Amino acid sequence: VDWDFGFSQDTLTWEDGNIEPKSILFLIFNNDIAEDTKVVNLGIQTLPLSANPGGELAETT
């Protein structure tokens, strides 16, 4: 493996009226390449329903 992290998927979508919790699997690999310490900053971007029907949440990098 030549990369440090991966997502099982990169977006989550809540349909109108759905309030169930959601999750994304986030994997961190120890590939012994370059840095000894891995720092990952995660963020969540919420898009207003008026701009994005369906209420999609997207990961930010």
PDB file of N, CA, C, O and CB in Angstrom:
ATOM      1  N   VAL A   1       0.857  -1.182   0.000  1.00  0.00           N
ATOM      2  CA  VAL A   1       0.000   0.000   0.000  1.00  0.00           C
ATOM      3  C   VAL A   1       0.894   1.234   0.000  1.00  0.00           C
ATOM      4  O   VAL A   1       1.810   1.334   0.817  1.00  0.00           O
ATOM      5  CB  VAL A   1      -0.970   0.004   1.231  1.00  0.00           C
ATOM      6  N   ASP A   2       0.639   2.169  -0.904  1.00  0.00           N
ATOM      7  CA  ASP A   2       1.477   3.366  -0.974  1.00  0.00           C
ATOM      8  C   ASP A   2       0.713   4.635  -0.612  1.00  0.00           C
ATOM      9  O   ASP A   2       1.083   5.726  -1.044  1.00  0.00           O
ATOM     10  CB  ASP A   2       2.063   3.506  -2.362  1.00  0.00           C
ATOM     11  N   TRP A   3      -0.343   4.500   0.173  1.00  0.00           N
ATOM     12  CA  TRP A   3      -1.078   5.667   0.645  1.00  0.00           C
ATOM     13  C   TRP A   3      -1.378   5.485   2.119  1.00  0.00           C
ATOM     14  O   TRP A   3      -1.320   4.368   2.633  1.00  0.00           O
ATOM     15  CB  TRP A   3      -2.385   5.880  -0.165  1.00  0.00           C
ATOM     16  N   ASP A   4      -1.703   6.582   2.809  1.00  0.00           N
ATOM     17  CA  ASP A   4      -1.797   6.585   4.269  1.00  0.00           C
ATOM     18  C   ASP A   4      -3.199   6.360   4.826  1.00  0.00           C
ATOM     19  O   ASP A   4      -3.347   5.870   5.945  1.00  0.00           O
ATOM     20  CB  ASP A   4      -1.286   7.869   4.782  1.00  0.00           C
ATOM     21  N   PHE A   5      -4.217   6.708   4.066  1.00  0.00           N
ATOM     22  CA  PHE A   5      -5.567   6.557   4.605  1.00  0.00           C
ATOM     23  C   PHE A   5      -6.568   6.325   3.489  1.00  0.00           C
ATOM     24  O   PHE A   5      -6.274   6.549   2.315  1.00  0.00           O
ATOM     25  CB  PHE A   5      -5.964   7.790   5.420  1.00  0.00           C
ATOM     26  N   GLY A   6      -7.749   5.874   3.869  1.00  0.00           N
ATOM     27  CA  GLY A   6      -8.800   5.640   2.885  1.00  0.00           C
ATOM     28  C   GLY A   6     -10.165   5.682   3.543  1.00  0.00           C
ATOM     29  O   GLY A   6     -10.292   5.476   4.750  1.00  0.00           O
ATOM     30  N   PHE A   7     -11.179   5.949   2.745  1.00  0.00           N
ATOM     31  CA  PHE A   7     -12.563   5.983   3.209  1.00  0.00           C
ATOM     32  C   PHE A   7     -13.331   4.841   2.561  1.00  0.00           C
ATOM     33  O   PHE A   7     -13.044   4.462   1.426  1.00  0.00           O
ATOM     34  CB  PHE A   7     -13.230   7.349   2.886  1.00  0.00           C
ATOM     35  N   SER A   8     -14.305   4.292   3.278  1.00  0.00           N
ATOM     36  CA  SER A   8     -15.172   3.287   2.669  1.00  0.00           C
ATOM     37  C   SER A   8     -16.085   3.945   1.639  1.00  0.00           C
ATOM     38  O   SER A   8     -16.509   3.303   0.678  1.00  0.00           O
ATOM     39  CB  SER A   8     -16.007   2.556   3.747  1.00  0.00           C
ATOM     40  N   GLN A   9     -16.384   5.218   1.843  1.00  0.00           N
ATOM     41  CA  GLN A   9     -17.152   6.039   0.905  1.00  0.00           C
ATOM     42  C   GLN A   9     -16.835   7.478   1.258  1.00  0.00           C
ATOM     43  O   GLN A   9     -16.351   7.744   2.358  1.00  0.00           O
ATOM     44  CB  GLN A   9     -18.715   5.744   0.976  1.00  0.00           C
ATOM     45  N   ASP A  10     -17.095   8.413   0.357  1.00  0.00           N
ATOM     46  CA  ASP A  10     -16.707   9.794   0.659  1.00  0.00           C
ATOM     47  C   ASP A  10     -17.877  10.735   0.897  1.00  0.00           C
ATOM     48  O   ASP A  10     -17.659  11.908   1.200  1.00  0.00           O
ATOM     49  CB  ASP A  10     -15.879  10.331  -0.452  1.00  0.00           C
ATOM     50  N   THR A  11     -19.108  10.262   0.770  1.00  0.00           N
ATOM     51  CA  THR A  11     -20.263  11.106   1.087  1.00  0.00           C
ATOM     52  C   THR A  11     -21.339  10.285   1.786  1.00  0.00           C
ATOM     53  O   THR A  11     -21.414   9.066   1.628  1.00  0.00           O
ATOM     54  CB  THR A  11     -20.833  11.757  -0.192  1.00  0.00           C
ATOM     55  N   LEU A  12     -22.165  10.972   2.558  1.00  0.00           N
ATOM     56  CA  LEU A  12     -23.352  10.390   3.179  1.00  0.00           C
ATOM     57  C   LEU A  12     -24.543  11.231   2.773  1.00  0.00           C
ATOM     58  O   LEU A  12     -24.439  12.452   2.663  1.00  0.00           O
ATOM     59  CB  LEU A  12     -23.215  10.317   4.738  1.00  0.00           C
ATOM     60  N   THR A  13     -25.665  10.590   2.553  1.00  0.00           N
ATOM     61  CA  THR A  13     -26.862  11.329   2.171  1.00  0.00           C
ATOM     62  C   THR A  13     -28.023  10.929   3.067  1.00  0.00           C
ATOM     63  O   THR A  13     -28.317   9.744   3.218  1.00  0.00           O
ATOM     64  CB  THR A  13     -27.211  11.081   0.691  1.00  0.00           C
ATOM     65  N   TRP A  14     -28.672  11.904   3.654  1.00  0.00           N
ATOM     66  CA  TRP A  14     -29.898  11.678   4.395  1.00  0.00           C
ATOM     67  C   TRP A  14     -31.063  12.055   3.498  1.00  0.00           C
ATOM     68  O   TRP A  14     -31.114  13.167   2.973  1.00  0.00           O
ATOM     69  CB  TRP A  14     -29.920  12.490   5.725  1.00  0.00           C
ATOM     70  N   GLU A  15     -31.985  11.143   3.323  1.00  0.00           N
ATOM     71  CA  GLU A  15     -33.198  11.457   2.577  1.00  0.00           C
ATOM     72  C   GLU A  15     -34.103  12.306   3.462  1.00  0.00           C
ATOM     73  O   GLU A  15     -33.976  12.277   4.686  1.00  0.00           O
ATOM     74  CB  GLU A  15     -33.929  10.158   2.110  1.00  0.00           C
ATOM     75  N   ASP A  16     -35.003  13.050   2.862  1.00  0.00           N
ATOM     76  CA  ASP A  16     -35.924  13.895   3.623  1.00  0.00           C
ATOM     77  C   ASP A  16     -36.639  13.070   4.686  1.00  0.00           C
ATOM     78  O   ASP A  16     -37.214  12.023   4.386  1.00  0.00           O
ATOM     79  CB  ASP A  16     -36.950  14.569   2.686  1.00  0.00           C
ATOM     80  N   GLY A  17     -36.601  13.546   5.936  1.00  0.00           N
ATOM     81  CA  GLY A  17     -37.271  12.869   7.036  1.00  0.00           C
ATOM     82  C   GLY A  17     -36.444  11.797   7.724  1.00  0.00           C
ATOM     83  O   GLY A  17     -36.853  11.304   8.775  1.00  0.00           O
ATOM     84  N   ASN A  18     -35.305  11.419   7.178  1.00  0.00           N
ATOM     85  CA  ASN A  18     -34.453  10.386   7.777  1.00  0.00           C
ATOM     86  C   ASN A  18     -33.562  11.024   8.837  1.00  0.00           C
ATOM     87  O   ASN A  18     -32.775  11.920   8.532  1.00  0.00           O
ATOM     88  CB  ASN A  18     -33.589   9.672   6.690  1.00  0.00           C
ATOM     89  N   ILE A  19     -33.683  10.566  10.078  1.00  0.00           N
ATOM     90  CA  ILE A  19     -32.854  11.107  11.161  1.00  0.00           C
ATOM     91  C   ILE A  19     -31.937  10.036  11.755  1.00  0.00           C
ATOM     92  O   ILE A  19     -31.341  10.250  12.811  1.00  0.00           O
ATOM     93  CB  ILE A  19     -33.743  11.701  12.261  1.00  0.00           C
ATOM     94  N   GLU A  20     -31.820   8.893  11.090  1.00  0.00           N
ATOM     95  CA  GLU A  20     -30.972   7.806  11.576  1.00  0.00           C
ATOM     96  C   GLU A  20     -29.490   8.197  11.502  1.00  0.00           C
ATOM     97  O   GLU A  20     -29.080   8.890  10.570  1.00  0.00           O
ATOM     98  CB  GLU A  20     -31.229   6.520  10.759  1.00  0.00           C
ATOM     99  N   PRO A  21     -28.679   7.753  12.486  1.00  0.00           N
ATOM    100  CA  PRO A  21     -27.238   8.034  12.423  1.00  0.00           C
ATOM    101  C   PRO A  21     -26.583   7.317  11.246  1.00  0.00           C
ATOM    102  O   PRO A  21     -27.045   6.263  10.808  1.00  0.00           O
ATOM    103  CB  PRO A  21     -26.554   7.618  13.733  1.00  0.00           C
ATOM    104  N   LYS A  22     -25.513   7.900  10.749  1.00  0.00           N
ATOM    105  CA  LYS A  22     -24.755   7.325   9.633  1.00  0.00           C
ATOM    106  C   LYS A  22     -23.281   7.256  10.032  1.00  0.00           C
ATOM    107  O   LYS A  22     -22.862   7.915  10.984  1.00  0.00           O
ATOM    108  CB  LYS A  22     -24.943   8.171   8.319  1.00  0.00           C
ATOM    109  N   SER A  23     -22.509   6.470   9.317  1.00  0.00           N
ATOM    110  CA  SER A  23     -21.078   6.381   9.618  1.00  0.00           C
ATOM    111  C   SER A  23     -20.284   6.112   8.345  1.00  0.00           C
ATOM    112  O   SER A  23     -20.807   5.619   7.346  1.00  0.00           O
ATOM    113  CB  SER A  23     -20.808   5.274  10.659  1.00  0.00           C
ATOM    114  N   ILE A  24     -18.997   6.457   8.420  1.00  0.00           N
ATOM    115  CA  ILE A  24     -18.045   6.176   7.346  1.00  0.00           C
ATOM    116  C   ILE A  24     -16.866   5.445   7.982  1.00  0.00           C
ATOM    117  O   ILE A  24     -16.366   5.863   9.026  1.00  0.00           O
ATOM    118  CB  ILE A  24     -17.580   7.502   6.606  1.00  0.00           C
ATOM    119  N   LEU A  25     -16.421   4.361   7.362  1.00  0.00           N
ATOM    120  CA  LEU A  25     -15.236   3.656   7.830  1.00  0.00           C
ATOM    121  C   LEU A  25     -14.004   4.403   7.325  1.00  0.00           C
ATOM    122  O   LEU A  25     -13.866   4.657   6.128  1.00  0.00           O
ATOM    123  CB  LEU A  25     -15.232   2.165   7.348  1.00  0.00           C
ATOM    124  N   PHE A  26     -13.121   4.746   8.242  1.00  0.00           N
ATOM    125  CA  PHE A  26     -11.905   5.493   7.923  1.00  0.00           C
ATOM    126  C   PHE A  26     -10.713   4.628   8.318  1.00  0.00           C
ATOM    127  O   PHE A  26     -10.547   4.311   9.495  1.00  0.00           O
ATOM    128  CB  PHE A  26     -11.870   6.887   8.661  1.00  0.00           C
ATOM    129  N   LEU A  27      -9.890   4.245   7.359  1.00  0.00           N
ATOM    130  CA  LEU A  27      -8.744   3.368   7.598  1.00  0.00           C
ATOM    131  C   LEU A  27      -7.447   4.164   7.566  1.00  0.00           C
ATOM    132  O   LEU A  27      -7.238   4.981   6.668  1.00  0.00           O
ATOM    133  CB  LEU A  27      -8.701   2.238   6.557  1.00  0.00           C
ATOM    134  N   ILE A  28      -6.573   3.928   8.544  1.00  0.00           N
ATOM    135  CA  ILE A  28      -5.239   4.532   8.553  1.00  0.00           C
ATOM    136  C   ILE A  28      -4.236   3.393   8.428  1.00  0.00           C
ATOM    137  O   ILE A  28      -4.262   2.440   9.207  1.00  0.00           O
ATOM    138  CB  ILE A  28      -4.986   5.388   9.864  1.00  0.00           C
ATOM    139  N   PHE A  29      -3.353   3.500   7.442  1.00  0.00           N
ATOM    140  CA  PHE A  29      -2.386   2.448   7.167  1.00  0.00           C
ATOM    141  C   PHE A  29      -1.020   2.819   7.723  1.00  0.00           C
ATOM    142  O   PHE A  29      -0.587   3.965   7.601  1.00  0.00           O
ATOM    143  CB  PHE A  29      -2.295   2.182   5.663  1.00  0.00           C
ATOM    144  N   ASN A  30      -0.349   1.863   8.327  1.00  0.00           N
ATOM    145  CA  ASN A  30       1.032   2.048   8.750  1.00  0.00           C
ATOM    146  C   ASN A  30       1.900   1.384   7.686  1.00  0.00           C
ATOM    147  O   ASN A  30       2.234   0.204   7.789  1.00  0.00           O
ATOM    148  CB  ASN A  30       1.298   1.442  10.195  1.00  0.00           C
ATOM    149  N   ASN A  31       2.259   2.155   6.666  1.00  0.00           N
ATOM    150  CA  ASN A  31       3.016   1.598   5.544  1.00  0.00           C
ATOM    151  C   ASN A  31       4.518   1.820   5.671  1.00  0.00           C
ATOM    152  O   ASN A  31       5.276   1.511   4.752  1.00  0.00           O
ATOM    153  CB  ASN A  31       2.529   2.199   4.253  1.00  0.00           C
ATOM    154  N   ASP A  32       4.952   2.366   6.830  1.00  0.00           N
ATOM    155  CA  ASP A  32       6.375   2.591   7.086  1.00  0.00           C
ATOM    156  C   ASP A  32       7.068   3.400   5.988  1.00  0.00           C
ATOM    157  O   ASP A  32       8.260   3.217   5.744  1.00  0.00           O
ATOM    158  CB  ASP A  32       7.073   1.267   7.246  1.00  0.00           C
ATOM    159  N   ILE A  33       6.339   4.279   5.335  1.00  0.00           N
ATOM    160  CA  ILE A  33       6.907   5.150   4.308  1.00  0.00           C
ATOM    161  C   ILE A  33       6.894   6.585   4.832  1.00  0.00           C
ATOM    162  O   ILE A  33       5.883   7.040   5.367  1.00  0.00           O
ATOM    163  CB  ILE A  33       6.110   5.034   2.960  1.00  0.00           C
ATOM    164  N   ALA A  34       7.985   7.281   4.684  1.00  0.00           N
ATOM    165  CA  ALA A  34       8.120   8.700   5.033  1.00  0.00           C
ATOM    166  C   ALA A  34       7.892   8.937   6.522  1.00  0.00           C
ATOM    167  O   ALA A  34       8.695   8.491   7.342  1.00  0.00           O
ATOM    168  CB  ALA A  34       7.138   9.542   4.219  1.00  0.00           C
ATOM    169  N   GLU A  35       6.828   9.620   6.885  1.00  0.00           N
ATOM    170  CA  GLU A  35       6.624  10.114   8.240  1.00  0.00           C
ATOM    171  C   GLU A  35       6.346   8.988   9.238  1.00  0.00           C
ATOM    172  O   GLU A  35       5.725   7.977   8.908  1.00  0.00           O
ATOM    173  CB  GLU A  35       5.481  11.105   8.256  1.00  0.00           C
ATOM    174  N   ASP A  36       6.829   9.198  10.477  1.00  0.00           N
ATOM    175  CA  ASP A  36       6.531   8.252  11.557  1.00  0.00           C
ATOM    176  C   ASP A  36       5.162   8.521  12.167  1.00  0.00           C
ATOM    177  O   ASP A  36       4.467   7.594  12.585  1.00  0.00           O
ATOM    178  CB  ASP A  36       7.607   8.326  12.641  1.00  0.00           C
ATOM    179  N   THR A  37       4.779   9.794  12.216  1.00  0.00           N
ATOM    180  CA  THR A  37       3.510  10.190  12.822  1.00  0.00           C
ATOM    181  C   THR A  37       2.530  10.594  11.740  1.00  0.00           C
ATOM    182  O   THR A  37       2.872  11.355  10.835  1.00  0.00           O
ATOM    183  CB  THR A  37       3.712  11.342  13.825  1.00  0.00           C
ATOM    184  N   LYS A  38       1.336  10.097  11.832  1.00  0.00           N
ATOM    185  CA  LYS A  38       0.295  10.461  10.866  1.00  0.00           C
ATOM    186  C   LYS A  38      -0.704  11.380  11.556  1.00  0.00           C
ATOM    187  O   LYS A  38      -1.210  11.057  12.632  1.00  0.00           O
ATOM    188  CB  LYS A  38      -0.420   9.189  10.290  1.00  0.00           C
ATOM    189  N   VAL A  39      -0.984  12.510  10.947  1.00  0.00           N
ATOM    190  CA  VAL A  39      -1.972  13.444  11.465  1.00  0.00           C
ATOM    191  C   VAL A  39      -3.027  13.625  10.393  1.00  0.00           C
ATOM    192  O   VAL A  39      -2.721  13.991   9.258  1.00  0.00           O
ATOM    193  CB  VAL A  39      -1.323  14.812  11.869  1.00  0.00           C
ATOM    194  N   VAL A  40      -4.263  13.367  10.760  1.00  0.00           N
ATOM    195  CA  VAL A  40      -5.364  13.491   9.814  1.00  0.00           C
ATOM    196  C   VAL A  40      -6.385  14.449  10.401  1.00  0.00           C
ATOM    197  O   VAL A  40      -6.880  14.227  11.507  1.00  0.00           O
ATOM    198  CB  VAL A  40      -6.008  12.103   9.500  1.00  0.00           C
ATOM    199  N   ASN A  41      -6.706  15.512   9.674  1.00  0.00           N
ATOM    200  CA  ASN A  41      -7.739  16.457  10.079  1.00  0.00           C
ATOM    201  C   ASN A  41      -9.017  16.128   9.328  1.00  0.00           C
ATOM    202  O   ASN A  41      -9.041  16.134   8.098  1.00  0.00           O
ATOM    203  CB  ASN A  41      -7.299  17.926   9.812  1.00  0.00           C
ATOM    204  N   LEU A  42     -10.073  15.842  10.066  1.00  0.00           N
ATOM    205  CA  LEU A  42     -11.355  15.515   9.453  1.00  0.00           C
ATOM    206  C   LEU A  42     -12.302  16.694   9.595  1.00  0.00           C
ATOM    207  O   LEU A  42     -12.268  17.414  10.593  1.00  0.00           O
ATOM    208  CB  LEU A  42     -11.965  14.247  10.090  1.00  0.00           C
ATOM    209  N   GLY A  43     -13.138  16.885   8.602  1.00  0.00           N
ATOM    210  CA  GLY A  43     -14.140  17.936   8.656  1.00  0.00           C
ATOM    211  C   GLY A  43     -15.418  17.478   7.990  1.00  0.00           C
ATOM    212  O   GLY A  43     -15.407  16.579   7.149  1.00  0.00           O
ATOM    213  N   ILE A  44     -16.509  18.095   8.368  1.00  0.00           N
ATOM    214  CA  ILE A  44     -17.804  17.791   7.755  1.00  0.00           C
ATOM    215  C   ILE A  44     -18.382  19.081   7.200  1.00  0.00           C
ATOM    216  O   ILE A  44     -18.406  20.112   7.872  1.00  0.00           O
ATOM    217  CB  ILE A  44     -18.786  17.135   8.783  1.00  0.00           C
ATOM    218  N   GLN A  45     -18.840  19.005   5.984  1.00  0.00           N
ATOM    219  CA  GLN A  45     -19.468  20.148   5.340  1.00  0.00           C
ATOM    220  C   GLN A  45     -20.944  19.827   5.171  1.00  0.00           C
ATOM    221  O   GLN A  45     -21.297  18.807   4.580  1.00  0.00           O
ATOM    222  CB  GLN A  45     -18.794  20.480   3.966  1.00  0.00           C
ATOM    223  N   THR A  46     -21.804  20.691   5.686  1.00  0.00           N
ATOM    224  CA  THR A  46     -23.237  20.496   5.497  1.00  0.00           C
ATOM    225  C   THR A  46     -23.715  21.469   4.437  1.00  0.00           C
ATOM    226  O   THR A  46     -23.405  22.659   4.483  1.00  0.00           O
ATOM    227  CB  THR A  46     -24.019  20.691   6.828  1.00  0.00           C
ATOM    228  N   LEU A  47     -24.451  20.967   3.512  1.00  0.00           N
ATOM    229  CA  LEU A  47     -24.983  21.788   2.438  1.00  0.00           C
ATOM    230  C   LEU A  47     -26.455  22.055   2.724  1.00  0.00           C
ATOM    231  O   LEU A  47     -27.197  21.111   2.996  1.00  0.00           O
ATOM    232  CB  LEU A  47     -24.794  21.100   1.052  1.00  0.00           C
ATOM    233  N   PRO A  48     -26.903  23.303   2.673  1.00  0.00           N
ATOM    234  CA  PRO A  48     -28.312  23.594   2.955  1.00  0.00           C
ATOM    235  C   PRO A  48     -29.238  22.874   1.978  1.00  0.00           C
ATOM    236  O   PRO A  48     -28.911  22.707   0.802  1.00  0.00           O
ATOM    237  CB  PRO A  48     -28.566  25.104   2.896  1.00  0.00           C
ATOM    238  N   LEU A  49     -30.393  22.451   2.479  1.00  0.00           N
ATOM    239  CA  LEU A  49     -31.345  21.745   1.631  1.00  0.00           C
ATOM    240  C   LEU A  49     -31.728  22.553   0.402  1.00  0.00           C
ATOM    241  O   LEU A  49     -31.978  21.983  -0.660  1.00  0.00           O
ATOM    242  CB  LEU A  49     -32.583  21.398   2.419  1.00  0.00           C
ATOM    243  N   SER A  50     -31.777  23.877   0.535  1.00  0.00           N
ATOM    244  CA  SER A  50     -32.149  24.702  -0.617  1.00  0.00           C
ATOM    245  C   SER A  50     -31.085  24.635  -1.714  1.00  0.00           C
ATOM    246  O   SER A  50     -31.399  24.790  -2.894  1.00  0.00           O
ATOM    247  CB  SER A  50     -32.364  26.158  -0.182  1.00  0.00           C
ATOM    248  N   ALA A  51     -29.818  24.403  -1.323  1.00  0.00           N
ATOM    249  CA  ALA A  51     -28.740  24.321  -2.303  1.00  0.00           C
ATOM    250  C   ALA A  51     -28.528  22.893  -2.784  1.00  0.00           C
ATOM    251  O   ALA A  51     -27.992  22.671  -3.870  1.00  0.00           O
ATOM    252  CB  ALA A  51     -27.447  24.866  -1.712  1.00  0.00           C
ATOM    253  N   ASN A  52     -28.952  21.920  -1.972  1.00  0.00           N
ATOM    254  CA  ASN A  52     -28.701  20.520  -2.311  1.00  0.00           C
ATOM    255  C   ASN A  52     -29.866  19.654  -1.837  1.00  0.00           C
ATOM    256  O   ASN A  52     -29.821  19.123  -0.727  1.00  0.00           O
ATOM    257  CB  ASN A  52     -27.370  20.033  -1.682  1.00  0.00           C
ATOM    258  N   PRO A  53     -30.898  19.504  -2.648  1.00  0.00           N
ATOM    259  CA  PRO A  53     -32.037  18.680  -2.244  1.00  0.00           C
ATOM    260  C   PRO A  53     -31.577  17.287  -1.829  1.00  0.00           C
ATOM    261  O   PRO A  53     -30.721  16.687  -2.478  1.00  0.00           O
ATOM    262  CB  PRO A  53     -33.061  18.581  -3.385  1.00  0.00           C
ATOM    263  N   GLY A  54     -32.149  16.781  -0.747  1.00  0.00           N
ATOM    264  CA  GLY A  54     -31.752  15.482  -0.230  1.00  0.00           C
ATOM    265  C   GLY A  54     -30.848  15.596   0.985  1.00  0.00           C
ATOM    266  O   GLY A  54     -30.676  14.617   1.711  1.00  0.00           O
ATOM    267  N   GLY A  55     -30.266  16.763   1.226  1.00  0.00           N
ATOM    268  CA  GLY A  55     -29.459  16.994   2.416  1.00  0.00           C
ATOM    269  C   GLY A  55     -28.174  16.197   2.469  1.00  0.00           C
ATOM    270  O   GLY A  55     -27.935  15.517   3.467  1.00  0.00           O
ATOM    271  N   GLU A  56     -27.340  16.246   1.455  1.00  0.00           N
ATOM    272  CA  GLU A  56     -26.100  15.463   1.411  1.00  0.00           C
ATOM    273  C   GLU A  56     -25.019  16.095   2.279  1.00  0.00           C
ATOM    274  O   GLU A  56     -24.858  17.315   2.298  1.00  0.00           O
ATOM    275  CB  GLU A  56     -25.600  15.333  -0.034  1.00  0.00           C
ATOM    276  N   LEU A  57     -24.280  15.252   2.998  1.00  0.00           N
ATOM    277  CA  LEU A  57     -23.091  15.674   3.729  1.00  0.00           C
ATOM    278  C   LEU A  57     -21.880  15.183   2.963  1.00  0.00           C
ATOM    279  O   LEU A  57     -21.878  14.055   2.469  1.00  0.00           O
ATOM    280  CB  LEU A  57     -23.090  15.132   5.197  1.00  0.00           C
ATOM    281  N   ALA A  58     -20.849  16.009   2.855  1.00  0.00           N
ATOM    282  CA  ALA A  58     -19.658  15.612   2.096  1.00  0.00           C
ATOM    283  C   ALA A  58     -18.422  15.787   2.959  1.00  0.00           C
ATOM    284  O   ALA A  58     -18.341  16.734   3.741  1.00  0.00           O
ATOM    285  CB  ALA A  58     -19.527  16.436   0.791  1.00  0.00           C
ATOM    286  N   GLU A  59     -17.444  14.872   2.823  1.00  0.00           N
ATOM    287  CA  GLU A  59     -16.181  15.042   3.536  1.00  0.00           C
ATOM    288  C   GLU A  59     -15.372  16.138   2.866  1.00  0.00           C
ATOM    289  O   GLU A  59     -15.472  16.352   1.658  1.00  0.00           O
ATOM    290  CB  GLU A  59     -15.380  13.716   3.576  1.00  0.00           C
ATOM    291  N   THR A  60     -14.574  16.823   3.658  1.00  0.00           N
ATOM    292  CA  THR A  60     -13.717  17.871   3.116  1.00  0.00           C
ATOM    293  C   THR A  60     -12.274  17.468   3.324  1.00  0.00           C
ATOM    294  O   THR A  60     -11.947  16.760   4.277  1.00  0.00           O
ATOM    295  CB  THR A  60     -14.011  19.245   3.778  1.00  0.00           C
ATOM    296  N   THR A  61     -11.417  17.920   2.435  1.00  0.00           N
ATOM    297  CA  THR A  61     -10.004  17.590   2.573  1.00  0.00           C
ATOM    298  C   THR A  61      -9.206  18.856   2.720  1.00  0.00           C
ATOM    299  O   THR A  61      -7.983  18.804   2.850  1.00  0.00           O
ATOM    300  CB  THR A  61      -9.502  16.774   1.376  1.00  0.00           C
TER     301      THR A  61
END
